[in-house]
Amino acid sequence: MADIFKPEKGTQVLDAVKWAVSNKASLEIIGQGTKRGLGRAVEAKAVLDMSNISGITLYEPEELVMTARAGTPLTEVQAALDDANQMLAFEPWSPKSIYGAEGGTVGGMFAANVSGPRRILAGAARDHMLGFKAVSGRGEDFKSGGRVVKNVTGFDLTKLMAGSMGTLGVMTEVSFKVLPKPEKSRTVLLFGASSETKAMIAAQSSPYEVSGYAHLPRSMAERSSVDYVKNAGQDVTAFRIEGPAPSVTVRCEALRKLLAPLGESVEELHTTNSQALWAEIRDVSYFTPEKQIWRLSVTPSEGPEIAKSLNGEYVLDWAGGLIWLALDPSDDAEVDKVRGAMQSGHATCMRAADAVRAKIDVFQPQDTALAALTKRVRAGFDPHGIFNPGRV
């Protein structure tokens, strides 16, 4: 059984990493462990549990900035933001539906670059990260960026750390942008679209500032908790509009008129039902637990045809640019079939048994030049390869 280090302050994190360097011992870095199913299982000599490195150290709602220690639960962050009527604009998904685990931490959210439906308008988690403090695999403290945008100068290491899955360093504190919640959120539903691709292109080309584009085939729509969607009896394409109440009303009316000729009928969800639907889409709550899940990032106009060609259950997000795909269990998660259906983009196996993930490339394989660059970058931050070995 692996040793477990559970530091309570930053100096103890540094001590734990120095111990690992001197003993040539690998470390699995976790917060609440809610995303252990993402990437290959890590076999390390010790576990560095960051859950006690917790707490919001700065929150200035008027400046739209928050700083929190890496192990801070996202529930604590969300509660503070709710009190100020603010939000994480990149809409991070919850691991509950995919991994069966509640919660998550600030460090894990940025390490996995977790982003949801609003990414198409607001950007990804990495785009909201202002700065961080961390410990490198050399056993040294380092930091990048600051608490305000104007302080982010020099090498933009925040973009490098976001999505690195804990392989470059142990983040101990993160500063990030927050934004006011929209006054109103409504969703225009197009039932039985003649072409979901044409409908989403039409909405994207409009001046109505749509913040979410998703498509649910009938079989997925029937699993929704929102009655208008569940009882539609056909495919449902959803378009979210947010902002000041008068503006939302006008834009929804205009979008309904634009979309009406492209399907059988059009409906509208008001705030409560709209929020419920996008939470389902964000967390991919439509797939049953035994399914293997893939996440494909593709050219939006190609998304619907790629999804249909793979003969699995699917949901489209990001105007067709993101495919959530669920397949029946197999020994290789049908990796060749999934990646063979794509002309470009990348595919990540989000859920499969440990044994399956151990023998496939969970993340999209890199070309020779990019793989060499990645290797050099990792060697620069973690020359001994002690952080999350084998994860990516």
Secondary structure by P-SEA (a helix, b strand, c coil): cbbbbbbccaaaaaaaaaaaaaacbbbbbbccccccccccccccccccccccccccccccccccbbbbcccccaaaaaaaaaaacccccccccccccccccccccaaaaaaacccccccccccccccccccccccccccbbbbccccccccccccccccccccccccccccccccccccccccbbbbbbbcccccaaaaaaaaaaccccccccccccaaaaaacccccccccccbbbbbbbbccaaaaaaaaaaaaaaacccccbbbbbccaaaaaaaaaaaacccccccbbbbbbbccccaaaaaaaaacccccccccccccbbbbccccccaaaaaaaaccccccccccccaaaaacccccccccaaaaaaaaaaaaaaccccccccccc
